[in-house]
């Protein structure tokens, strides 16, 4: 049995909803990350899965459950 294909979250990106521009950088919003559904481990600025580390630095935690 095949599972249904997952929708491509990049197929319908909406500016100022899913991302915004910070100078030359495209920055994904928390809404986009939640739509995507998992943590990529890159330490994204608005990652809903990151927690504060010991030195106050943000790091991604359990990619299965947003904080």
Phi and psi in degrees as GROMACS dihedral restraints (atoms count N, CA, C in turn):
[ dihedral_restraints ]
;  ai    aj    ak    al  type     phi  dphi    fc
    3     4     5     6     1   -92.4    20    10
    4     5     6     7     1   140.2    20    10
    6     7     8     9     1   -81.6    20    10
    7     8     9    10     1   150.6    20    10
    9    10    11    12     1   -65.2    20    10
   10    11    12    13     1   147.1    20    10
   12    13    14    15     1   -65.6    20    10
   13    14    15    16     1   141.6    20    10
   15    16    17    18     1   -77.7    20    10
   16    17    18    19     1   140.7    20    10
   18    19    20    21     1   -66.6    20    10
   19    20    21    22     1   144.8    20    10
   21    22    23    24     1   -79.1    20    10
   22    23    24    25     1   112.7    20    10
   24    25    26    27     1   -64.1    20    10
   25    26    27    28     1   -19.9    20    10
   27    28    29    30     1   -84.8    20    10
   28    29    30    31     1    -7.9    20    10
   30    31    32    33     1   -71.4    20    10
   31    32    33    34     1   -19.9    20    10
   33    34    35    36     1  -139.4    20    10
   34    35    36    37     1    49.4    20    10
   36    37    38    39     1   -68.2    20    10
   37    38    39    40     1   135.6    20    10
   39    40    41    42     1  -115.8    20    10
   40    41    42    43     1   123.5    20    10
   42    43    44    45     1   -61.1    20    10
   43    44    45    46     1   140.5    20    10
   45    46    47    48     1    69.2    20    10
   46    47    48    49     1     1.3    20    10
   48    49    50    51     1  -114.6    20    10
   49    50    51    52     1   -54.4    20    10
   51    52    53    54     1   -94.6    20    10
   52    53    54    55     1   -24.6    20    10
   54    55    56    57     1  -158.3    20    10
   55    56    57    58     1   165.0    20    10
   57    58    59    60     1  -146.1    20    10
   58    59    60    61     1   165.1    20    10
   60    61    62    63     1   -98.9    20    10
   61    62    63    64     1   133.9    20    10
   63    64    65    66     1  -122.4    20    10
   64    65    66    67     1    90.2    20    10
   66    67    68    69     1    65.5    20    10
   67    68    69    70     1  -128.1    20    10
   69    70    71    72     1   -84.2    20    10
   70    71    72    73     1     1.0    20    10
   72    73    74    75     1   -99.9    20    10
   73    74    75    76     1   136.1    20    10
   75    76    77    78     1   -89.4    20    10
   76    77    78    79     1   124.0    20    10
   78    79    80    81     1  -116.5    20    10
   79    80    81    82     1   120.0    20    10
   81    82    83    84     1   -76.4    20    10
   82    83    84    85     1   141.8    20    10
   84    85    86    87     1   -86.4    20    10
   85    86    87    88     1   168.6    20    10
   87    88    89    90     1   -60.5    20    10
   88    89    90    91     1   -36.8    20    10
   90    91    92    93     1   -59.5    20    10
   91    92    93    94     1   -41.4    20    10
   93    94    95    96     1   -64.3    20    10
   94    95    96    97     1   -46.0    20    10
   96    97    98    99     1   -60.3    20    10
   97    98    99   100     1   -41.0    20    10
   99   100   101   102     1   -66.1    20    10
  100   101   102   103     1   -36.5    20    10
  102   103   104   105     1   -65.7    20    10
  103   104   105   106     1   -40.0    20    10
  105   106   107   108     1   -65.2    20    10
  106   107   108   109     1   -41.5    20    10
  108   109   110   111     1    94.5    20    10
  109   110   111   112     1     4.1    20    10
  111   112   113   114     1  -156.7    20    10
  112   113   114   115     1   162.1    20    10
  114   115   116   117     1   -91.0    20    10
  115   116   117   118     1   132.2    20    10
  117   118   119   120     1   -87.6    20    10
  118   119   120   121     1   -11.4    20    10
  120   121   122   123     1    81.2    20    10
  121   122   123   124     1    11.4    20    10
  123   124   125   126     1   -91.0    20    10
  124   125   126   127     1    -0.3    20    10
  126   127   128   129     1    72.4    20    10
  127   128   129   130     1    38.4    20    10
  129   130   131   132     1   -58.3    20    10
  130   131   132   133     1   146.5    20    10
  132   133   134   135     1   -56.2    20    10
  133   134   135   136     1   -40.8    20    10
  135   136   137   138     1  -111.6    20    10
  136   137   138   139     1    27.6    20    10
  138   139   140   141     1   -64.7    20    10
  139   140   141   142     1   123.2    20    10
  141   142   143   144     1   -75.3    20    10
  142   143   144   145     1    -5.3    20    10
  144   145   146   147     1   -99.1    20    10
  145   146   147   148     1     0.0    20    10
  147   148   149   150     1   -87.3    20    10
  148   149   150   151     1   150.6    20    10
  150   151   152   153     1  -127.0    20    10
  151   152   153   154     1   161.1    20    10
  153   154   155   156     1   -74.2    20    10
  154   155   156   157     1   130.0    20    10
  156   157   158   159     1   -84.0    20    10
  157   158   159   160     1  -176.1    20    10
  159   160   161   162     1   -63.4    20    10
  160   161   162   163     1   -37.9    20    10
  162   163   164   165     1   -93.2    20    10
  163   164   165   166     1    15.2    20    10
  165   166   167   168     1    82.9    20    10
  166   167   168   169     1     3.4    20    10
  168   169   170   171     1   -87.6    20    10
  169   170   171   172     1   144.3    20    10
  171   172   173   174     1   -81.7    20    10
  172   173   174   175     1   138.2    20    10
  174   175   176   177     1  -142.3    20    10
  175   176   177   178     1   148.4    20    10
  177   178   179   180     1   -72.0    20    10
  178   179   180   181     1   139.8    20    10
  180   181   182   183     1  -108.0    20    10
  181   182   183   184     1  -139.8    20    10
  183   184   185   186     1   -60.7    20    10
  184   185   186   187     1   112.1    20    10
  186   187   188   189     1   -65.9    20    10
  187   188   189   190     1    -9.6    20    10
  189   190   191   192     1   -88.1    20    10
  190   191   192   193     1   -16.5    20    10
  192   193   194   195     1  -138.5    20    10
  193   194   195   196     1   110.5    20    10
  195   196   197   198     1   -65.6    20    10
  196   197   198   199     1   150.5    20    10
